[in-house]
């Protein structure tokens, strides 16, 4: 469900530059920041890189790109 929000001009301008570098739309960039921020707040003891890698691995699994890890 899409919802219209009022965001500061500064946030939108920051998102434009990062969105272009990350090949995302501005709304998707802000959504990504919000999801990362939520995960960080819910997992304060986890490093940011681990949270990002976990989110990536979940998306790769959904896309059928995950391979089982073989020990040894």
Buried (B, 14 or more C-beta within 10 A) or exposed (E): EEEEEEEEEEEBEBBEEBBEEEEBEBBEBBEBBEEBEEBBEEEEEEEEEEBBEEBEEEEEEEEEEEEEEEEE
